[in-house]
Structures are given as structure tokens and as C-alpha cells.
């Protein structure tokens, strides 16, 4: 899985390599790279009762970008921004 700033260009390049490409909307959350940060986000999401399909993160310079794919991204976004 990758996150890009230009999905069309990435899809073209990856498809030319013979790989299958699937584009999905996801939620990206930037947070401090500290113990307990994911737990806090997860509690917000659990409070809105939305299934999380997958979650992964990538740390960069003391921060963490976390990618969430849920069954209802609009509802999950609302819970995460409370």
C-alpha cells in the first residue's frame, strides 16, 4: 500500500510494471510519534462504532502519519475531529 500526492501518475507507472492497482479513499492522520497516540485515535473511532478495515503508520521526524480505512470514513472523520 502506498499513499501518493498524484494517484493518476502513480497508477500509470505501477500498471506499466504489470502490477494490479486499486485506488481507495483513506483517512490520513498526523500525530506525535509517542506511546499511546494510536490508542487515543482508536478510542475516538470506536466511540462512533465504525469498522476499521485496516490501519498502518509511518514515522517521520518525531511525527507519525497514520492511515485508516474504515467502513464509513465520513463518520470516522467526524469522530476523529471531536
C-alpha angles and dihedrals in degrees: 000000000000136000116217139183090221112039095177093055093044091048091052094050095044092045090053087058089059097252124135112248126206120180119207135174112242139173117248117199123186115207140156113283093242135126112272099023095109090048091056091050091046092052090053090051093045090052090063092048098233121150114241110219094189143337133194137162143206123204121218126173099333094320132095126213108205123195119208126188112190139174089247112024094178092057092043092051090052091052093046093052095052 
